[in-house]
Amino acid sequence: MGEGDVMAPPGGVRNLTDKLANARVTHWDLSLGGATRNPHYAWVRENTSLVARVRAFLAE
């Protein structure tokens, strides 16, 4: 879920993850640094912030 992502609005994402009753769910807002692409898919090519976030999460 990222800023401006109309394909995954925060309410829709939360409704989906609320169904994962037995899972620990962590929500992140991913900043893509002014991506001009559709934010729903931009993370594929502009993944630096996502990779750093995942590495930090796994290191916890």
PDB file of N, H, CA, C and O in Angstrom:
ATOM      1  N   MET A   1       0.865  -1.151   0.000  1.00  0.00           N
ATOM      2  CA  MET A   1       0.000   0.000   0.000  1.00  0.00           C
ATOM      3  C   MET A   1       0.911   1.213   0.000  1.00  0.00           C
ATOM      4  O   MET A   1       1.786   1.351   0.854  1.00  0.00           O
ATOM      5  N   GLY A   2       0.698   2.070  -0.948  1.00  0.00           N
ATOM      6  H   GLY A   2      -0.013   1.957  -1.642  1.00  0.00           H
ATOM      7  CA  GLY A   2       1.508   3.265  -1.026  1.00  0.00           C
ATOM      8  C   GLY A   2       0.660   4.492  -1.245  1.00  0.00           C
ATOM      9  O   GLY A   2      -0.520   4.407  -1.582  1.00  0.00           O
ATOM     10  N   GLU A   3       1.274   5.611  -1.051  1.00  0.00           N
ATOM     11  H   GLU A   3       2.233   5.679  -0.777  1.00  0.00           H
ATOM     12  CA  GLU A   3       0.560   6.874  -1.207  1.00  0.00           C
ATOM     13  C   GLU A   3       0.034   7.013  -2.629  1.00  0.00           C
ATOM     14  O   GLU A   3       0.779   6.820  -3.589  1.00  0.00           O
ATOM     15  N   GLY A   4      -1.233   7.344  -2.767  1.00  0.00           N
ATOM     16  H   GLY A   4      -1.839   7.501  -1.987  1.00  0.00           H
ATOM     17  CA  GLY A   4      -1.836   7.544  -4.078  1.00  0.00           C
ATOM     18  C   GLY A   4      -2.218   6.274  -4.801  1.00  0.00           C
ATOM     19  O   GLY A   4      -2.597   6.336  -5.971  1.00  0.00           O
ATOM     20  N   ASP A   5      -2.137   5.148  -4.170  1.00  0.00           N
ATOM     21  H   ASP A   5      -1.829   5.098  -3.220  1.00  0.00           H
ATOM     22  CA  ASP A   5      -2.464   3.870  -4.810  1.00  0.00           C
ATOM     23  C   ASP A   5      -3.969   3.638  -4.745  1.00  0.00           C
ATOM     24  O   ASP A   5      -4.487   3.153  -3.739  1.00  0.00           O
ATOM     25  N   VAL A   6      -4.668   3.990  -5.827  1.00  0.00           N
ATOM     26  H   VAL A   6      -4.247   4.385  -6.644  1.00  0.00           H
ATOM     27  CA  VAL A   6      -6.119   3.829  -5.841  1.00  0.00           C
ATOM     28  C   VAL A   6      -6.533   2.360  -6.001  1.00  0.00           C
ATOM     29  O   VAL A   6      -7.692   2.016  -5.769  1.00  0.00           O
ATOM     30  N   MET A   7      -5.597   1.501  -6.392  1.00  0.00           N
ATOM     31  H   MET A   7      -4.655   1.780  -6.580  1.00  0.00           H
ATOM     32  CA  MET A   7      -5.904   0.080  -6.545  1.00  0.00           C
ATOM     33  C   MET A   7      -5.822  -0.665  -5.212  1.00  0.00           C
ATOM     34  O   MET A   7      -6.300  -1.793  -5.098  1.00  0.00           O
ATOM     35  N   ALA A   8      -5.223  -0.039  -4.215  1.00  0.00           N
ATOM     36  H   ALA A   8      -4.835   0.878  -4.307  1.00  0.00           H
ATOM     37  CA  ALA A   8      -5.119  -0.647  -2.884  1.00  0.00           C
ATOM     38  C   ALA A   8      -5.294   0.437  -1.825  1.00  0.00           C
ATOM     39  O   ALA A   8      -4.350   0.756  -1.103  1.00  0.00           O
ATOM     40  N   PRO A   9      -6.510   1.011  -1.729  1.00  0.00           N
ATOM     41  CA  PRO A   9      -6.730   2.055  -0.729  1.00  0.00           C
ATOM     42  C   PRO A   9      -6.577   1.492   0.683  1.00  0.00           C
ATOM     43  O   PRO A   9      -6.831   0.308   0.905  1.00  0.00           O
ATOM     44  N   PRO A  10      -6.166   2.324   1.637  1.00  0.00           N
ATOM     45  CA  PRO A  10      -5.915   1.843   2.999  1.00  0.00           C
ATOM     46  C   PRO A  10      -7.077   1.040   3.595  1.00  0.00           C
ATOM     47  O   PRO A  10      -6.849   0.006   4.222  1.00  0.00           O
ATOM     48  N   GLY A  11      -8.302   1.498   3.409  1.00  0.00           N
ATOM     49  H   GLY A  11      -8.487   2.338   2.899  1.00  0.00           H
ATOM     50  CA  GLY A  11      -9.450   0.772   3.960  1.00  0.00           C
ATOM     51  C   GLY A  11      -9.598  -0.614   3.361  1.00  0.00           C
ATOM     52  O   GLY A  11      -9.908  -1.569   4.073  1.00  0.00           O
ATOM     53  N   GLY A  12      -9.382  -0.733   2.067  1.00  0.00           N
ATOM     54  H   GLY A  12      -9.131   0.043   1.488  1.00  0.00           H
ATOM     55  CA  GLY A  12      -9.472  -2.028   1.404  1.00  0.00           C
ATOM     56  C   GLY A  12      -8.386  -2.982   1.856  1.00  0.00           C
ATOM     57  O   GLY A  12      -8.635  -4.169   2.065  1.00  0.00           O
ATOM     58  N   VAL A  13      -7.174  -2.457   2.007  1.00  0.00           N
ATOM     59  H   VAL A  13      -6.971  -1.492   1.837  1.00  0.00           H
ATOM     60  CA  VAL A  13      -6.057  -3.284   2.470  1.00  0.00           C
ATOM     61  C   VAL A  13      -6.325  -3.773   3.894  1.00  0.00           C
ATOM     62  O   VAL A  13      -6.101  -4.943   4.204  1.00  0.00           O
ATOM     63  N   ARG A  14      -6.804  -2.878   4.752  1.00  0.00           N
ATOM     64  H   ARG A  14      -6.986  -1.928   4.500  1.00  0.00           H
ATOM     65  CA  ARG A  14      -7.093  -3.280   6.136  1.00  0.00           C
ATOM     66  C   ARG A  14      -8.227  -4.299   6.197  1.00  0.00           C
ATOM     67  O   ARG A  14      -8.169  -5.238   6.991  1.00  0.00           O
ATOM     68  N   ASN A  15      -9.252  -4.127   5.374  1.00  0.00           N
ATOM     69  H   ASN A  15      -9.300  -3.364   4.730  1.00  0.00           H
ATOM     70  CA  ASN A  15     -10.332  -5.119   5.341  1.00  0.00           C
ATOM     71  C   ASN A  15      -9.799  -6.492   4.934  1.00  0.00           C
ATOM     72  O   ASN A  15     -10.215  -7.510   5.486  1.00  0.00           O
ATOM     73  N   LEU A  16      -8.894  -6.518   3.984  1.00  0.00           N
ATOM     74  H   LEU A  16      -8.556  -5.691   3.535  1.00  0.00           H
ATOM     75  CA  LEU A  16      -8.304  -7.781   3.548  1.00  0.00           C
ATOM     76  C   LEU A  16      -7.437  -8.398   4.640  1.00  0.00           C
ATOM     77  O   LEU A  16      -7.561  -9.587   4.931  1.00  0.00           O
ATOM     78  N   THR A  17      -6.561  -7.597   5.249  1.00  0.00           N
ATOM     79  H   THR A  17      -6.461  -6.630   5.013  1.00  0.00           H
ATOM     80  CA  THR A  17      -5.663  -8.160   6.259  1.00  0.00           C
ATOM     81  C   THR A  17      -6.388  -8.492   7.558  1.00  0.00           C
ATOM     82  O   THR A  17      -5.901  -9.309   8.339  1.00  0.00           O
ATOM     83  N   ASP A  18      -7.541  -7.877   7.804  1.00  0.00           N
ATOM     84  H   ASP A  18      -7.937  -7.214   7.169  1.00  0.00           H
ATOM     85  CA  ASP A  18      -8.332  -8.248   8.987  1.00  0.00           C
ATOM     86  C   ASP A  18      -8.811  -9.695   8.906  1.00  0.00           C
ATOM     87  O   ASP A  18      -9.135 -10.298   9.929  1.00  0.00           O
ATOM     88  N   LYS A  19      -8.856 -10.247   7.715  1.00  0.00           N
ATOM     89  H   LYS A  19      -8.593  -9.757   6.884  1.00  0.00           H
ATOM     90  CA  LYS A  19      -9.282 -11.644   7.534  1.00  0.00           C
ATOM     91  C   LYS A  19      -8.185 -12.626   7.963  1.00  0.00           C
ATOM     92  O   LYS A  19      -8.441 -13.822   8.099  1.00  0.00           O
ATOM     93  N   LEU A  20      -6.982 -12.128   8.174  1.00  0.00           N
ATOM     94  H   LEU A  20      -6.774 -11.157   8.064  1.00  0.00           H
ATOM     95  CA  LEU A  20      -5.859 -12.970   8.593  1.00  0.00           C
ATOM     96  C   LEU A  20      -5.811 -13.001  10.116  1.00  0.00           C
ATOM     97  O   LEU A  20      -4.875 -12.494  10.734  1.00  0.00           O
ATOM     98  N   ALA A  21      -6.822 -13.594  10.698  1.00  0.00           N
ATOM     99  H   ALA A  21      -7.583 -14.006  10.197  1.00  0.00           H
ATOM    100  CA  ALA A  21      -7.026 -13.546  12.150  1.00  0.00           C
ATOM    101  C   ALA A  21      -5.854 -14.118  12.953  1.00  0.00           C
ATOM    102  O   ALA A  21      -5.584 -13.643  14.056  1.00  0.00           O
ATOM    103  N   ASN A  22      -5.167 -15.107  12.435  1.00  0.00           N
ATOM    104  H   ASN A  22      -5.386 -15.493  11.539  1.00  0.00           H
ATOM    105  CA  ASN A  22      -4.091 -15.756  13.189  1.00  0.00           C
ATOM    106  C   ASN A  22      -2.697 -15.282  12.777  1.00  0.00           C
ATOM    107  O   ASN A  22      -1.692 -15.862  13.187  1.00  0.00           O
ATOM    108  N   ALA A  23      -2.644 -14.233  11.970  1.00  0.00           N
ATOM    109  H   ALA A  23      -3.461 -13.762  11.636  1.00  0.00           H
ATOM    110  CA  ALA A  23      -1.348 -13.749  11.492  1.00  0.00           C
ATOM    111  C   ALA A  23      -0.981 -12.428  12.157  1.00  0.00           C
ATOM    112  O   ALA A  23      -1.849 -11.625  12.500  1.00  0.00           O
ATOM    113  N   ARG A  24       0.309 -12.222  12.331  1.00  0.00           N
ATOM    114  H   ARG A  24       1.014 -12.874  12.053  1.00  0.00           H
ATOM    115  CA  ARG A  24       0.796 -10.913  12.775  1.00  0.00           C
ATOM    116  C   ARG A  24       0.964 -10.065  11.512  1.00  0.00           C
ATOM    117  O   ARG A  24       1.778 -10.388  10.647  1.00  0.00           O
ATOM    118  N   VAL A  25       0.213  -9.011  11.413  1.00  0.00           N
ATOM    119  H   VAL A  25      -0.449  -8.749  12.115  1.00  0.00           H
ATOM    120  CA  VAL A  25       0.215  -8.172  10.213  1.00  0.00           C
ATOM    121  C   VAL A  25       0.881  -6.841  10.533  1.00  0.00           C
ATOM    122  O   VAL A  25       0.577  -6.207  11.543  1.00  0.00           O
ATOM    123  N   THR A  26       1.782  -6.432   9.672  1.00  0.00           N
ATOM    124  H   THR A  26       2.029  -6.947   8.851  1.00  0.00           H
ATOM    125  CA  THR A  26       2.449  -5.142   9.800  1.00  0.00           C
ATOM    126  C   THR A  26       2.106  -4.314   8.578  1.00  0.00           C
ATOM    127  O   THR A  26       2.290  -4.770   7.449  1.00  0.00           O
ATOM    128  N   HIS A  27       1.607  -3.097   8.786  1.00  0.00           N
ATOM    129  H   HIS A  27       1.457  -2.726   9.703  1.00  0.00           H
ATOM    130  CA  HIS A  27       1.265  -2.204   7.671  1.00  0.00           C
ATOM    131  C   HIS A  27       2.365  -1.170   7.501  1.00  0.00           C
ATOM    132  O   HIS A  27       2.822  -0.571   8.474  1.00  0.00           O
ATOM    133  N   TRP A  28       2.785  -0.966   6.270  1.00  0.00           N
ATOM    134  H   TRP A  28       2.414  -1.453   5.479  1.00  0.00           H
ATOM    135  CA  TRP A  28       3.758   0.058   5.939  1.00  0.00           C
ATOM    136  C   TRP A  28       3.168   0.942   4.853  1.00  0.00           C
ATOM    137  O   TRP A  28       2.462   0.459   3.969  1.00  0.00           O
ATOM    138  N   ASP A  29       3.452   2.213   4.918  1.00  0.00           N
ATOM    139  H   ASP A  29       4.027   2.605   5.637  1.00  0.00           H
ATOM    140  CA  ASP A  29       3.192   3.122   3.812  1.00  0.00           C
ATOM    141  C   ASP A  29       4.518   3.304   3.117  1.00  0.00           C
ATOM    142  O   ASP A  29       5.475   3.791   3.720  1.00  0.00           O
ATOM    143  N   LEU A  30       4.588   2.924   1.866  1.00  0.00           N
ATOM    144  H   LEU A  30       3.810   2.529   1.376  1.00  0.00           H
ATOM    145  CA  LEU A  30       5.843   2.934   1.120  1.00  0.00           C
ATOM    146  C   LEU A  30       5.971   4.203   0.293  1.00  0.00           C
ATOM    147  O   LEU A  30       5.135   4.469  -0.570  1.00  0.00           O
ATOM    148  N   SER A  31       6.994   4.974   0.544  1.00  0.00           N
ATOM    149  H   SER A  31       7.674   4.758   1.245  1.00  0.00           H
ATOM    150  CA  SER A  31       7.269   6.179  -0.231  1.00  0.00           C
ATOM    151  C   SER A  31       8.159   5.799  -1.406  1.00  0.00           C
ATOM    152  O   SER A  31       9.205   5.173  -1.233  1.00  0.00           O
ATOM    153  N   LEU A  32       7.737   6.180  -2.586  1.00  0.00           N
ATOM    154  H   LEU A  32       6.887   6.689  -2.727  1.00  0.00           H
ATOM    155  CA  LEU A  32       8.503   5.841  -3.783  1.00  0.00           C
ATOM    156  C   LEU A  32       9.282   7.030  -4.322  1.00  0.00           C
ATOM    157  O   LEU A  32       9.749   7.001  -5.461  1.00  0.00           O
ATOM    158  N   GLY A  33       9.423   8.058  -3.527  1.00  0.00           N
ATOM    159  H   GLY A  33       9.043   8.081  -2.603  1.00  0.00           H
ATOM    160  CA  GLY A  33      10.254   9.194  -3.923  1.00  0.00           C
ATOM    161  C   GLY A  33       9.787   9.915  -5.171  1.00  0.00           C
ATOM    162  O   GLY A  33      10.603  10.252  -6.029  1.00  0.00           O
ATOM    163  N   GLY A  34       8.486  10.160  -5.293  1.00  0.00           N
ATOM    164  H   GLY A  34       7.822   9.886  -4.596  1.00  0.00           H
ATOM    165  CA  GLY A  34       7.967  10.908  -6.437  1.00  0.00           C
ATOM    166  C   GLY A  34       7.868  10.100  -7.710  1.00  0.00           C
ATOM    167  O   GLY A  34       8.053  10.640  -8.801  1.00  0.00           O
ATOM    168  N   ALA A  35       7.585   8.838  -7.596  1.00  0.00           N
ATOM    169  H   ALA A  35       7.435   8.399  -6.710  1.00  0.00           H
ATOM    170  CA  ALA A  35       7.452   7.973  -8.773  1.00  0.00           C
ATOM    171  C   ALA A  35       6.378   8.516  -9.706  1.00  0.00           C
ATOM    172  O   ALA A  35       5.329   8.984  -9.263  1.00  0.00           O
ATOM    173  N   THR A  36       6.653   8.446 -10.989  1.00  0.00           N
ATOM    174  H   THR A  36       7.505   8.065 -11.349  1.00  0.00           H
ATOM    175  CA  THR A  36       5.677   8.908 -11.971  1.00  0.00           C
ATOM    176  C   THR A  36       4.806   7.764 -12.466  1.00  0.00           C
ATOM    177  O   THR A  36       3.779   7.994 -13.104  1.00  0.00           O
ATOM    178  N   ARG A  37       5.204   6.554 -12.180  1.00  0.00           N
ATOM    179  H   ARG A  37       6.038   6.368 -11.661  1.00  0.00           H
ATOM    180  CA  ARG A  37       4.424   5.380 -12.580  1.00  0.00           C
ATOM    181  C   ARG A  37       3.248   5.179 -11.633  1.00  0.00           C
ATOM    182  O   ARG A  37       3.163   5.817 -10.584  1.00  0.00           O
ATOM    183  N   ASN A  38       2.349   4.292 -12.016  1.00  0.00           N
ATOM    184  H   ASN A  38       2.417   3.774 -12.868  1.00  0.00           H
ATOM    185  CA  ASN A  38       1.250   3.888 -11.144  1.00  0.00           C
ATOM    186  C   ASN A  38       1.863   3.352  -9.854  1.00  0.00           C
ATOM    187  O   ASN A  38       2.651   2.407  -9.901  1.00  0.00           O
ATOM    188  N   PRO A  39       1.520   3.935  -8.699  1.00  0.00           N
ATOM    189  CA  PRO A  39       2.142   3.506  -7.443  1.00  0.00           C
ATOM    190  C   PRO A  39       1.855   2.052  -7.073  1.00  0.00           C
ATOM    191  O   PRO A  39       2.587   1.470  -6.273  1.00  0.00           O
ATOM    192  N   HIS A  40       0.807   1.457  -7.639  1.00  0.00           N
ATOM    193  H   HIS A  40       0.213   1.930  -8.289  1.00  0.00           H
ATOM    194  CA  HIS A  40       0.498   0.066  -7.329  1.00  0.00           C
ATOM    195  C   HIS A  40       1.592  -0.866  -7.853  1.00  0.00           C
ATOM    196  O   HIS A  40       1.850  -1.918  -7.269  1.00  0.00           O
ATOM    197  N   TYR A  41       2.231  -0.474  -8.954  1.00  0.00           N
ATOM    198  H   TYR A  41       2.022   0.381  -9.428  1.00  0.00           H
ATOM    199  CA  TYR A  41       3.265  -1.302  -9.569  1.00  0.00           C
ATOM    200  C   TYR A  41       4.662  -0.682  -9.525  1.00  0.00           C
ATOM    201  O   TYR A  41       5.643  -1.367  -9.811  1.00  0.00           O
ATOM    202  N   ALA A  42       4.770   0.595  -9.173  1.00  0.00           N
ATOM    203  H   ALA A  42       3.973   1.152  -8.941  1.00  0.00           H
ATOM    204  CA  ALA A  42       6.051   1.309  -9.243  1.00  0.00           C
ATOM    205  C   ALA A  42       7.124   0.676  -8.368  1.00  0.00           C
ATOM    206  O   ALA A  42       8.309   0.769  -8.688  1.00  0.00           O
ATOM    207  N   TRP A  43       6.735   0.037  -7.274  1.00  0.00           N
ATOM    208  H   TRP A  43       5.773  -0.038  -7.014  1.00  0.00           H
ATOM    209  CA  TRP A  43       7.719  -0.557  -6.361  1.00  0.00           C
ATOM    210  C   TRP A  43       8.572  -1.619  -7.039  1.00  0.00           C
ATOM    211  O   TRP A  43       9.667  -1.924  -6.566  1.00  0.00           O
ATOM    212  N   VAL A  44       8.086  -2.189  -8.145  1.00  0.00           N
ATOM    213  H   VAL A  44       7.197  -1.941  -8.530  1.00  0.00           H
ATOM    214  CA  VAL A  44       8.845  -3.240  -8.828  1.00  0.00           C
ATOM    215  C   VAL A  44      10.170  -2.680  -9.350  1.00  0.00           C
ATOM    216  O   VAL A  44      11.216  -3.311  -9.202  1.00  0.00           O
ATOM    217  N   ARG A  45      10.119  -1.497  -9.958  1.00  0.00           N
ATOM    218  H   ARG A  45       9.269  -0.985 -10.078  1.00  0.00           H
ATOM    219  CA  ARG A  45      11.342  -0.891 -10.505  1.00  0.00           C
ATOM    220  C   ARG A  45      12.009   0.065  -9.524  1.00  0.00           C
ATOM    221  O   ARG A  45      13.232   0.208  -9.525  1.00  0.00           O
ATOM    222  N   GLU A  46      11.218   0.709  -8.702  1.00  0.00           N
ATOM    223  H   GLU A  46      10.225   0.592  -8.701  1.00  0.00           H
ATOM    224  CA  GLU A  46      11.745   1.682  -7.745  1.00  0.00           C
ATOM    225  C   GLU A  46      11.654   1.071  -6.354  1.00  0.00           C
ATOM    226  O   GLU A  46      10.847   1.495  -5.527  1.00  0.00           O
ATOM    227  N   ASN A  47      12.497   0.063  -6.106  1.00  0.00           N
ATOM    228  H   ASN A  47      13.152  -0.282  -6.777  1.00  0.00           H
ATOM    229  CA  ASN A  47      12.344  -0.779  -4.920  1.00  0.00           C
ATOM    230  C   ASN A  47      13.331  -0.505  -3.788  1.00  0.00           C
ATOM    231  O   ASN A  47      13.351  -1.245  -2.805  1.00  0.00           O
ATOM    232  N   THR A  48      14.140   0.529  -3.903  1.00  0.00           N
ATOM    233  H   THR A  48      14.124   1.130  -4.702  1.00  0.00           H
ATOM    234  CA  THR A  48      15.175   0.785  -2.900  1.00  0.00           C
ATOM    235  C   THR A  48      14.596   0.919  -1.497  1.00  0.00           C
ATOM    236  O   THR A  48      15.109   0.314  -0.555  1.00  0.00           O
ATOM    237  N   SER A  49      13.528   1.711  -1.348  1.00  0.00           N
ATOM    238  H   SER A  49      13.112   2.203  -2.113  1.00  0.00           H
ATOM    239  CA  SER A  49      12.957   1.908  -0.013  1.00  0.00           C
ATOM    240  C   SER A  49      12.305   0.625   0.503  1.00  0.00           C
ATOM    241  O   SER A  49      12.340   0.354   1.703  1.00  0.00           O
ATOM    242  N   LEU A  50      11.713  -0.160  -0.387  1.00  0.00           N
ATOM    243  H   LEU A  50      11.684   0.060  -1.362  1.00  0.00           H
ATOM    244  CA  LEU A  50      11.103  -1.420   0.035  1.00  0.00           C
ATOM    245  C   LEU A  50      12.166  -2.411   0.500  1.00  0.00           C
ATOM    246  O   LEU A  50      12.000  -3.054   1.537  1.00  0.00           O
ATOM    247  N   VAL A  51      13.235  -2.537  -0.240  1.00  0.00           N
ATOM    248  H   VAL A  51      13.370  -2.015  -1.082  1.00  0.00           H
ATOM    249  CA  VAL A  51      14.311  -3.471   0.127  1.00  0.00           C
ATOM    250  C   VAL A  51      14.888  -3.091   1.494  1.00  0.00           C
ATOM    251  O   VAL A  51      15.118  -3.964   2.330  1.00  0.00           O
ATOM    252  N   ALA A  52      15.122  -1.809   1.724  1.00  0.00           N
ATOM    253  H   ALA A  52      14.936  -1.100   1.044  1.00  0.00           H
ATOM    254  CA  ALA A  52      15.656  -1.360   3.009  1.00  0.00           C
ATOM    255  C   ALA A  52      14.667  -1.677   4.135  1.00  0.00           C
ATOM    256  O   ALA A  52      15.078  -2.118   5.209  1.00  0.00           O
ATOM    257  N   ARG A  53      13.389  -1.461   3.903  1.00  0.00           N
ATOM    258  H   ARG A  53      13.055  -1.104   3.030  1.00  0.00           H
ATOM    259  CA  ARG A  53      12.366  -1.748   4.905  1.00  0.00           C
ATOM    260  C   ARG A  53      12.305  -3.229   5.245  1.00  0.00           C
ATOM    261  O   ARG A  53      12.240  -3.599   6.417  1.00  0.00           O
ATOM    262  N   VAL A  54      12.327  -4.073   4.226  1.00  0.00           N
ATOM    263  H   VAL A  54      12.380  -3.772   3.273  1.00  0.00           H
ATOM    264  CA  VAL A  54      12.257  -5.526   4.446  1.00  0.00           C
ATOM    265  C   VAL A  54      13.505  -6.003   5.192  1.00  0.00           C
ATOM    266  O   VAL A  54      13.396  -6.817   6.108  1.00  0.00           O
ATOM    267  N   ARG A  55      14.673  -5.517   4.821  1.00  0.00           N
ATOM    268  H   ARG A  55      14.763  -4.855   4.076  1.00  0.00           H
ATOM    269  CA  ARG A  55      15.913  -5.908   5.509  1.00  0.00           C
ATOM    270  C   ARG A  55      15.843  -5.532   6.979  1.00  0.00           C
ATOM    271  O   ARG A  55      16.201  -6.337   7.838  1.00  0.00           O
ATOM    272  N   ALA A  56      15.390  -4.329   7.283  1.00  0.00           N
ATOM    273  H   ALA A  56      15.099  -3.674   6.585  1.00  0.00           H
ATOM    274  CA  ALA A  56      15.281  -3.892   8.680  1.00  0.00           C
ATOM    275  C   ALA A  56      14.249  -4.739   9.437  1.00  0.00           C
ATOM    276  O   ALA A  56      14.461  -5.098  10.595  1.00  0.00           O
ATOM    277  N   PHE A  57      13.142  -5.050   8.774  1.00  0.00           N
ATOM    278  H   PHE A  57      12.970  -4.759   7.833  1.00  0.00           H
ATOM    279  CA  PHE A  57      12.098  -5.865   9.396  1.00  0.00           C
ATOM    280  C   PHE A  57      12.627  -7.258   9.721  1.00  0.00           C
ATOM    281  O   PHE A  57      12.369  -7.780  10.806  1.00  0.00           O
ATOM    282  N   LEU A  58      13.355  -7.858   8.804  1.00  0.00           N
ATOM    283  H   LEU A  58      13.564  -7.435   7.922  1.00  0.00           H
ATOM    284  CA  LEU A  58      13.887  -9.201   9.029  1.00  0.00           C
ATOM    285  C   LEU A  58      14.969  -9.222  10.090  1.00  0.00           C
ATOM    286  O   LEU A  58      15.180 -10.243  10.746  1.00  0.00           O
ATOM    287  N   ALA A  59      15.656  -8.102  10.264  1.00  0.00           N
ATOM    288  H   ALA A  59      15.484  -7.273   9.732  1.00  0.00           H
ATOM    289  CA  ALA A  59      16.719  -8.023  11.259  1.00  0.00           C
ATOM    290  C   ALA A  59      16.180  -7.862  12.683  1.00  0.00           C
ATOM    291  O   ALA A  59      16.923  -8.056  13.646  1.00  0.00           O
ATOM    292  N   GLU A  60      14.905  -7.512  12.829  1.00  0.00           N
ATOM    293  H   GLU A  60      14.302  -7.355  12.047  1.00  0.00           H
ATOM    294  CA  GLU A  60      14.311  -7.308  14.163  1.00  0.00           C
ATOM    295  C   GLU A  60      14.261  -8.598  14.932  1.00  0.00           C
ATOM    296  O   GLU A  60      13.794  -8.620  16.071  1.00  0.00           O
TER     297      GLU A  60
END
